[in-house]
Each structure stands twice: as C-alpha cells, then as structure tokens.
Amino acid sequence: MTERDLVKVADLSRTFDVSRPWLNRVIERREKEFLKAVQNVSFSISKGETFALVGESGSGKSTVAKMVVGLLAASGGNIVIDGVDLGDKKHRARFGALRKRIQMIFQDPFASLNPRWRVGRIIAEPIWAFEKGLSQDGVDGRVGELLSLVGLDPRDAGKFPHEFSGGQRQRICIARALASKPDFIVCDEPTSALDVSVQAQILNLMRDLQDEFGLTYLFISHNLAVVRHMAKRIGVMYLGSLVEVASPRDLFATPKHPYTRMLLDAVPDLEMTGRERMPVLGEIPNPIHPPSGCAFHPRCPFANDRCRAEKPGIHEAAGILTACHAVEEGRI
C-alpha cells in the first residue's frame, strides 16, 4: 500500500450459505450449498482517484461495494481504508472515527430515501450523527448549502422525496452523502435508474464535486460508456473474480481478456467502423455450481484443456492485469 493509496482491498471474498433448511436436507438427502459471490478480489484506490468495477449482473460488483463500506462482512481477505483494517477488532475504535469519511450512493434514489421524512431532515441526519454541538440554525444552513451545491434550491428542504424527479432525488442522495464531509464515496450504479440526459448531468456533477473536494470514488456500473467517462482505472469482474484491470485508454483500445472483448463488442458501434465483432455467447453460469478451471471457459472461443482444468492467476504486462491462460500463453 503506497502513501497515496486511500483504499486497499486484498483477497476479498464473500460466501453465502444458500442451503435449504436442515430438515429438508435430511429428508431430501441434500448437502449444504454455498454461493461464492466474490472470490479473492484485490485492488487499490489512490486519493482523489476513481476506480470502476464493471461486469454483467451477478458478477459480484455490488457485493464488493457493500463489503467496502461495511454493510456486509467479508468471509475472507482484508479491507484497509486510510490505514485502518476494517476486519481487525483492534481497529474498531479508529473505525468509528473513520466512518464519517465513508459514504455510499445507491442505485435507486427513491428506495434509498425515507418517504416519510422531508428532504431537510434526510440530509441533516449525517450532520446530527457526526457533528455534535451544532445549533438547529447551523444545521439548516448547512442543509441549504448542500442543496445549492448539488443544483437544488435550499427551499426544497421542506419537500418530500416523492415531489422530485429521479435526477433530483439522486442529487438529494449526493447531498446526503456529502453531509458528513467524506473522503471516500462508493457509488453503486448511481445513474442506471435515470434517463440518459439526466445521467450526463449527474456524472458531470460528481466529477465537479470530486475536483472541488478531492473525493475518492469506487464506481460500480455495467455501462462501459459511463466508466470510460468517470474512471482512471477499470476492473472487469466475472462470476465474482477480477479478470482484467486497466486504464480506460488501454481497455477500450486493446482489451486483453476475451470477456472484456465480448463486453466491448456488445456496445453499439455508432461510428460504423465495420470492424469484426465477437457475438455475445451464453449466459453467466450458476455461481452455486461454477465451472471448473476458468469460470469463463464455457463461453470463451479461445478455451483449451488447460482453461477447463486450471483457474488462471493474475498476470501483469505493460501495466495491464489479466487473468487468462490464452493471454499468458500468447494465443490472443
């Protein structure tokens, strides 16, 4: 972990017990079943950087996001934020002080806002929780400043969430996330529930706020165009594992992993370049019974016997991390 790294994730894993009840297993003579949602994921995020995770639904992106902010406990591995290991009991006192510096923006803005509370109370809640001794006037003033900061009117504090559009609700969620003056924000598909025109407004707002406050983002998305606009580095996840990590320039110009190539080939070619494209093959496998060896081999046109038998490790070449036997052997 370098001095500039704010977040360090090492060998992060999460397994869910999805077994049927004990009596059912006895009667039906079934074994316990476990879903490996995340397996040995490692990455770091420097201060002021945006690191993005992309992949199909079910690849484990949101599970990683929830573990990083502490909403889910990790089954294995380490999460270190600004030198504090979130899984170390000795650091629990320090984690309390760190908690205000970590916030999350959720995918559905309406579902993440209390419909019974007015917007002013929603945004003020982190201020009351983390800053003791402020007067009501002081909190109201901060709420008005935050609403103005995200492009809303301070008078909107007296309204309820249902009185706003989807884009305005996401602005409220961003204002609430900024209320505790965080350093690190996890964004779990913050624009996927919004119209395309509104998406651009929210993304530009998030970039402006990052420049103004020096924020660090972990950005979760399945939209490659969005992460290309937002991220400095992109990690591609498949069935709970990272298969490629690269800069947007390298990822879009020279993708290495066959899964990354498949994702990029699924993006409409608006420039009509006529280049050969790989059709999207199959579906993501059942994570309870994953394939042997490389999890992508049933859908991969470059798979061989080694791919079907041996799980690939992460290899680095020219600053690009790839987990693929075909890339390692020079077959791609």
C-alpha positions, 0 to 999 in steps of 0.5 A, a space after each residue: 500500500 503506497 502513501 497515496 493509496 486511500 483504499 486497499 482491498 486484498 483477497 476479498 471474498 464473500 460466501 453465502 450459505 444458500 442451503 435449504 433448511 436442515 430438515 429438508 436436507 435430511 429428508 431430501 438427502 441434500 448437502 449444504 450449498 454455498 454461493 461464492 459471490 466474490 472470490 479473492 478480489 484485490 485492488 487499490 484506490 489512490 486519493 482523489 482517484 476513481 476506480 470502476 468495477 464493471 461486469 454483467 449482473 451477478 458478477 459480484 460488483 455490488 457485493 464488493 461495494 457493500 463489503 467496502 463500506 461495511 454493510 456486509 462482512 467479508 468471509 475472507 481477505 482484508 479491507 484497509 481504508 486510510 490505514 485502518 483494517 476494517 476486519 481487525 477488532 483492534 481497529 474498531 475504535 479508529 473505525 468509528 472515527 473513520 466512518 464519517 469519511 465513508 459514504 455510499 450512493 445507491 442505485 435507486 434514489 427513491 428506495 434509498 430515501 425515507 418517504 416519510 421524512 422531508 428532504 431537510 431532515 434526510 440530509 441533516 441526519 449525517 450532520 446530527 450523527 457526526 457533528 455534535 454541538 451544532 445549533 438547529 440554525 447551523 444545521 439548516 444552513 448547512 442543509 441549504 448549502 448542500 442543496 445549492 451545491 448539488 443544483 437544488 434550491 435550499 427551499 426544497 428542504 421542506 419537500 418530500 422525496 416523492 415531489 422530485 424527479 429521479 435526477 433530483 432525488 439522486 442529487 438529494 442522495 449526493 447531498 446526503 452523502 456529502 453531509 458528513 464531509 467524506 473522503 471516500 464515496 462508493 457509488 453503486 450504479 448511481 445513474 442506471 435508474 435515470 434517463 440518459 440526459 439526466 445521467 450526463 448531468 449527474 456524472 458531470 456533477 460528481 466529477 465537479 464535486 470530486 475536483 472541488 473536494 478531492 473525493 475518492 470514488 469506487 464506481 460500480 456500473 455495467 455501462 462501459 460508456 459511463 466508466 470510460 467517462 468517470 474512471 482512471 482505472 477499470 476492473 472487469 469482474 466475472 462470476 465474482 473474480 477480477 479478470 482484467 484491470 486497466 486504464 480506460 485508454 488501454 481497455 477500450 483500445 486493446 482489451 486483453 481478456 476475451 470477456 472484456 472483448 465480448 463486453 466491448 463488442 456488445 456496445 453499439 458501434 455508432 461510428 460504423 467502423 465495420 470492424 469484426 465483432 465477437 457475438 455475445 455467447 451464453 449466459 453467466 453460469 450458476 455461481 452455486 455450481 461454477 465451472 471448473 478451471 476458468 469460470 469463463 471457459 464455457 463461453 470463451 472461443 479461445 478455451 483449451 484443456 488447460 482453461 477447463 482444468 486450471 483457474 488462471 492467476 493474475 498476470 501483469 504486462 505493460 501495466 495491464 492485469 489479466 487473468 487468462 491462460 490464452 493471454 499468458 500463453 500468447 494465443 490472443 
